[in-house]
Amino acid sequence: MFMENLALTTEWDKTFEKSEKVDHKKVTFPNRYGITLAADMYIPKNAEGKLPAIAVCGPFGAVKEQCSGLYAQKMAEFGFLTIAFDPSFTGESGGNVRYMASPDINTEDFMAAVDFLSLNDMVDSDRIGIIGICGWGGMAINTAALDTRIKATAAMTMYDMTRVNANGYFDSEDSEEARYEKKKAMCKQRLEDLKNGEYKPGGGVVDPLPDDAPYFVKDYYDYYKTKRGYHKRSLNSNNGWNVIGCESFMNQPILKYSNEIRSAVLIVHGEAAHSCYFGKDAYANMIKDSKYTENKELLLLPGVSHTDLYDGGKNDAIPFEKLNSFFKEYLK
């Protein structure tokens, strides 16, 4: 099977400190589209026997050196073998058109991570879970609806990227006319990109930050544009996705069959997060007319913002003990 030669950094360049409780190494694996993905693997020290495993990705526009790596390292401290991976076209992963996104390919990225873990000699292939953060929370739920090998899924501070692209924030652009204008603009941009011989970047988190910026933009700035979470390979920290990078999200809802998920799902959201409606609605849709509700849970955290669940914020808001108990229960 063809594997791209990726340029992987050898130094520790994460936005979080290295744990002495786990071993760390870089790994690569292909998805079914022939794109080679790069990941950080975290292995509990002195681990024995076949281990339960978790694949982690997100947020949308972030890299594995940011909060997905933090989650993966922490869950490895609890005894899970974990990987945090960069999606196709971003970070250290392959894909020769950079900064594109696809609901199909990015769901496949999660499934390819499950492939990799399932075939790893250190992993018990019957005990695999996934964690998706922000936009990858929605991807994780979509993957759980498709991949029967996944026994447990956690969606943290999730976005439904198809909904926000089609309807705008808070569904403020939920009309045929608004969608038509967005699609018209992207079709025009496609031709401009071809004429110019390059894809126009859409821009990452706004910098400098305007005084009148919405509170959730300030929340993003505080993470991606400061020492707290800035990373040189992060799209959100720099030039963002291509203008047409998320075009296919406009008419491909990813949560349509979430109420058919039989495995365990935990949705965690901060009540102070601008994105909380995504988590609440995703949970409601997941249990509506479902025969599999006993292993589904929505956990709302008072006073917690969207990016507090990236790295804990100022009050260690990430409920790692809850994640530990959830995965230990369903990956036993």
C-alpha positions as CSV (number, residue, x, y, z in Angstrom):
1,M,0.0,0.0,0.0
2,F,1.4,3.4,-1.0
3,M,2.4,5.6,1.9
4,E,3.5,9.2,1.5
5,N,6.9,10.3,3.0
6,L,5.9,12.8,5.6
7,A,8.3,15.4,7.1
8,L,7.7,14.8,10.9
9,T,9.3,17.0,13.5
10,T,11.4,15.2,16.1
11,E,11.4,17.8,18.8
12,W,8.6,18.2,21.4
13,D,6.7,21.2,20.0
14,K,3.4,20.8,21.8
15,T,1.4,23.6,23.5
16,F,1.4,21.4,26.7
17,E,4.1,19.9,28.9
18,K,5.4,16.4,28.3
19,S,4.2,13.8,30.8
20,E,6.7,11.5,32.4
21,K,3.9,8.9,32.9
22,V,3.7,7.9,29.3
23,D,5.9,7.1,26.3
24,H,5.5,9.1,23.1
25,K,6.4,8.4,19.5
26,K,5.3,9.6,16.0
27,V,3.3,7.2,13.8
28,T,1.8,7.3,10.3
29,F,-1.1,5.4,8.7
30,P,-3.1,5.6,5.4
31,N,-6.8,6.4,4.9
32,R,-8.8,4.7,2.1
33,Y,-8.2,7.7,-0.2
34,G,-4.4,7.1,-0.1
35,I,-3.6,10.0,2.1
36,T,-1.1,9.3,4.8
37,L,-2.0,10.7,8.3
38,A,0.5,11.7,10.9
39,A,-0.2,11.1,14.6
40,D,1.4,11.2,18.0
41,M,1.0,8.0,20.0
42,Y,1.0,8.0,23.7
43,I,1.6,4.7,25.6
44,P,1.2,4.2,29.3
45,K,4.6,3.4,30.9
46,N,5.1,-0.2,32.0
47,A,1.9,-1.2,30.2
48,E,1.2,-4.9,30.0
49,G,-1.1,-7.0,27.8
50,K,-3.5,-5.7,25.2
51,L,-4.7,-2.2,26.0
52,P,-7.9,-0.3,25.3
53,A,-7.3,2.5,22.8
54,I,-8.6,5.9,21.9
55,A,-8.1,8.1,18.8
56,V,-8.4,11.8,19.3
57,C,-8.8,14.7,16.8
58,G,-9.8,18.4,16.8
59,P,-10.6,21.2,17.0
60,F,-11.6,22.1,13.5
61,G,-8.5,24.0,12.2
62,A,-6.2,22.9,15.0
63,V,-3.3,20.4,15.0
64,K,-2.4,17.5,17.1
65,E,0.2,19.5,19.0
66,Q,-2.7,21.5,20.6
67,C,-5.6,20.2,22.6
68,S,-6.1,16.8,20.9
69,G,-2.6,15.9,22.0
70,L,-3.3,17.1,25.5
71,Y,-6.4,14.9,25.7
72,A,-4.5,11.9,24.2
73,Q,-1.6,12.3,26.7
74,K,-4.0,12.6,29.7
75,M,-6.0,9.5,28.6
76,A,-2.8,7.6,28.3
77,E,-2.0,8.5,31.9
78,F,-5.2,6.7,32.8
79,G,-4.0,3.5,31.0
80,F,-5.3,3.8,27.4
81,L,-3.1,3.6,24.4
82,T,-4.0,6.8,22.4
83,I,-3.2,8.6,19.2
84,A,-3.8,12.3,18.4
85,F,-3.8,12.8,14.6
86,D,-3.8,15.6,12.1
87,P,-6.6,15.4,9.6
88,S,-6.0,15.1,5.8
89,F,-4.6,18.2,4.2
90,T,-3.5,19.8,7.4
91,G,-0.6,19.8,9.9
92,E,2.0,17.1,9.3
93,S,-0.5,14.8,7.5
94,G,-0.5,14.3,3.8
95,G,-2.7,15.4,1.0
96,N,-1.2,17.6,-1.7
97,V,-3.9,20.3,-1.7
98,R,-3.5,21.9,1.7
99,Y,-6.2,23.4,4.0
100,M,-9.2,21.6,2.5
101,A,-11.9,19.9,4.5
102,S,-14.5,17.3,3.6
103,P,-17.2,15.7,5.7
104,D,-16.5,12.4,3.9
105,I,-12.7,12.4,4.0
106,N,-12.5,13.7,7.5
107,T,-14.9,11.0,8.7
108,E,-12.7,8.5,6.9
109,D,-9.7,9.9,8.8
110,F,-11.3,8.8,12.1
111,M,-12.1,5.4,10.6
112,A,-8.5,5.1,9.3
113,A,-7.3,5.8,12.9
114,V,-9.5,2.9,14.1
115,D,-8.0,0.7,11.4
116,F,-4.5,1.6,12.7
117,L,-5.4,0.9,16.3
118,S,-7.2,-2.3,15.5
119,L,-4.1,-3.8,13.8
120,N,-1.7,-2.6,16.5
121,D,-0.2,-5.5,18.5
122,M,-0.5,-3.5,21.7
123,V,-4.2,-2.9,21.3
124,D,-7.3,-4.9,22.1
125,S,-9.3,-4.4,18.9
126,D,-12.6,-5.0,20.8
127,R,-11.9,-2.0,23.0
128,I,-11.5,1.1,20.8
129,G,-13.0,4.6,21.3
130,I,-12.7,8.0,19.9
131,I,-12.7,11.6,21.1
132,G,-13.6,14.5,18.9
133,I,-13.2,18.1,19.9
134,C,-15.1,21.2,18.5
135,G,-15.8,20.5,14.8
136,W,-14.3,17.1,15.2
137,G,-17.0,16.3,17.9
138,G,-19.5,16.3,15.1
139,M,-17.2,14.2,13.0
140,A,-16.8,11.8,15.8
141,I,-20.6,11.3,16.1
142,N,-20.8,10.8,12.4
143,T,-18.0,8.3,12.6
144,A,-19.8,6.4,15.4
145,A,-22.9,6.2,13.2
146,L,-20.8,4.5,10.5
147,D,-18.1,2.5,12.2
148,T,-19.5,-0.4,14.2
149,R,-16.0,-1.2,15.7
150,I,-16.2,1.9,17.9
151,K,-17.4,1.1,21.3
152,A,-17.4,4.6,22.9
153,T,-17.4,8.1,21.6
154,A,-16.9,11.4,23.4
155,A,-17.8,14.7,21.7
156,M,-16.3,17.7,23.5
157,T,-17.5,21.3,23.0
158,M,-18.8,20.1,19.6
159,Y,-19.7,21.9,16.4
160,D,-21.9,20.5,13.7
161,M,-19.8,21.9,10.8
162,T,-22.4,21.2,8.2
163,R,-25.0,23.2,10.1
164,V,-22.8,26.2,10.8
165,N,-21.7,26.3,7.2
166,A,-25.2,26.0,5.8
167,N,-27.0,28.1,8.4
168,G,-24.4,30.4,9.9
169,Y,-23.8,31.0,13.6
170,F,-26.9,30.6,15.7
171,D,-28.8,29.7,12.5
172,S,-28.9,33.4,11.6
173,E,-28.4,32.6,7.9
174,D,-30.9,29.7,7.7
175,S,-32.6,30.6,4.4
176,E,-32.5,29.5,0.8
177,E,-31.4,33.0,-0.2
178,A,-28.5,33.2,2.2
179,R,-27.3,29.8,1.2
180,Y,-27.5,30.6,-2.5
181,E,-25.4,33.7,-2.0
182,K,-22.7,31.8,-0.1
183,K,-22.7,29.1,-2.8
184,K,-22.5,31.7,-5.5
185,A,-19.6,33.4,-3.9
186,M,-17.7,30.1,-3.5
187,C,-18.3,29.1,-7.1
188,K,-16.9,32.5,-8.2
189,Q,-13.9,31.9,-6.0
190,R,-13.2,28.5,-7.5
191,L,-12.6,30.2,-10.9
192,E,-10.5,32.9,-9.4
193,D,-8.3,30.3,-7.7
194,L,-7.8,28.4,-11.0
195,K,-6.9,31.7,-12.8
196,N,-4.4,32.6,-10.1
197,G,-2.9,29.1,-9.8
198,E,-3.4,28.9,-6.0
199,Y,-6.2,28.7,-3.4
200,K,-7.0,31.9,-1.5
201,P,-6.8,31.4,2.3
202,G,-9.8,32.4,4.2
203,G,-7.8,33.8,7.2
204,G,-7.6,32.3,10.7
205,V,-8.7,33.8,13.9
206,V,-8.9,37.6,13.4
207,D,-5.7,39.5,14.5
208,P,-5.6,42.2,15.8
209,L,-8.7,41.6,17.8
210,P,-11.3,44.4,17.3
211,D,-12.7,45.9,20.5
212,D,-16.3,45.1,19.4
213,A,-15.5,41.5,18.4
214,P,-18.2,39.0,19.5
215,Y,-17.4,37.2,22.8
216,F,-16.8,33.9,21.1
217,V,-14.2,35.4,18.7
218,K,-12.4,36.8,21.8
219,D,-12.6,33.3,23.2
220,Y,-10.9,31.9,20.1
221,Y,-8.3,34.7,20.1
222,D,-7.4,34.0,23.7
223,Y,-6.5,30.4,22.7
224,Y,-5.2,30.4,19.2
225,K,-3.3,33.8,19.1
226,T,-1.6,33.7,22.5
227,K,1.1,31.6,24.2
228,R,-1.8,29.5,25.6
229,G,-2.5,27.7,22.3
230,Y,-0.6,29.2,19.4
231,H,1.1,26.8,17.1
232,K,2.9,27.5,13.8
233,R,1.1,24.7,11.9
234,S,-2.4,25.5,13.3
235,L,-4.8,26.9,10.6
236,N,-6.7,28.9,13.2
237,S,-3.5,30.4,14.6
238,N,-2.5,31.5,11.1
239,N,-4.1,31.8,7.6
240,G,-7.1,29.5,8.1
241,W,-8.8,27.1,5.6
242,N,-9.0,28.0,2.0
243,V,-12.0,30.2,1.1
244,I,-13.5,27.2,-0.7
245,G,-12.1,24.7,1.8
246,C,-15.4,23.8,3.4
247,E,-17.7,24.2,0.4
248,S,-19.0,20.6,0.5
249,F,-20.3,21.1,4.0
250,M,-23.1,23.3,2.7
251,N,-25.4,20.5,1.8
252,Q,-24.2,17.3,3.6
253,P,-25.7,17.1,7.1
254,I,-23.4,14.7,9.1
255,L,-25.7,13.8,12.0
256,K,-28.7,12.4,10.0
257,Y,-28.4,8.8,11.3
258,S,-27.0,9.6,14.8
259,N,-30.1,8.1,16.4
260,E,-29.0,4.7,15.0
261,I,-25.8,4.7,17.0
262,R,-25.8,1.6,19.2
263,S,-22.5,2.2,21.0
264,A,-22.0,4.6,23.9
265,V,-21.8,8.4,23.3
266,L,-21.0,11.2,25.8
267,I,-21.5,14.8,24.7
268,V,-19.8,17.4,26.9
269,H,-20.4,21.1,26.6
270,G,-19.9,24.2,28.6
271,E,-23.1,26.1,29.4
272,A,-21.3,29.4,28.8
273,A,-20.1,28.3,25.3
274,H,-21.5,30.0,22.3
275,S,-21.6,26.6,20.7
276,C,-23.7,24.9,23.4
277,Y,-26.7,24.7,21.2
278,F,-24.8,22.3,18.9
279,G,-24.3,19.8,21.8
280,K,-27.8,20.1,23.1
281,D,-29.4,19.6,19.7
282,A,-27.0,16.8,18.7
283,Y,-28.0,14.9,21.9
284,A,-31.7,15.5,21.3
285,N,-31.4,14.3,17.7
286,M,-29.4,11.3,18.8
287,I,-32.0,10.0,21.3
288,K,-35.1,10.9,19.3
289,D,-36.9,7.8,18.1
290,S,-33.8,5.8,19.1
291,K,-33.8,2.3,20.6
292,Y,-30.3,2.8,22.0
293,T,-30.6,5.6,24.6
294,E,-29.4,4.0,27.8
295,N,-25.7,4.5,26.9
296,K,-26.1,8.1,25.7
297,E,-25.4,11.1,27.9
298,L,-25.2,14.9,27.7
299,L,-23.0,16.6,30.3
300,L,-23.4,20.4,30.7
301,L,-20.8,22.2,32.7
302,P,-21.9,25.5,34.3
303,G,-19.8,28.6,33.6
304,V,-17.5,26.8,31.1
305,S,-16.8,28.5,27.7
306,H,-16.1,26.9,24.4
307,T,-12.3,27.0,24.6
308,D,-12.2,26.1,28.3
309,L,-12.7,22.5,27.0
310,Y,-9.7,22.9,24.7
311,D,-7.1,23.0,27.5
312,G,-9.0,23.5,30.7
313,G,-8.9,27.3,30.7
314,K,-8.2,28.9,34.0
315,N,-10.2,26.5,36.1
316,D,-9.2,23.0,34.7
317,A,-12.6,22.7,33.2
318,I,-12.0,19.5,31.2
319,P,-13.7,16.6,33.1
320,F,-10.9,14.1,32.6
321,E,-12.1,11.9,35.5
322,K,-15.5,11.7,33.8
323,L,-13.9,10.7,30.5
324,N,-11.8,8.1,32.3
325,S,-14.8,6.5,34.0
326,F,-16.9,6.7,30.7
327,F,-14.2,5.0,28.6
328,K,-13.4,2.4,31.3
329,E,-17.0,1.5,31.6
330,Y,-17.6,1.0,27.8
331,L,-14.1,-0.2,26.8
332,K,-13.9,-2.9,29.6
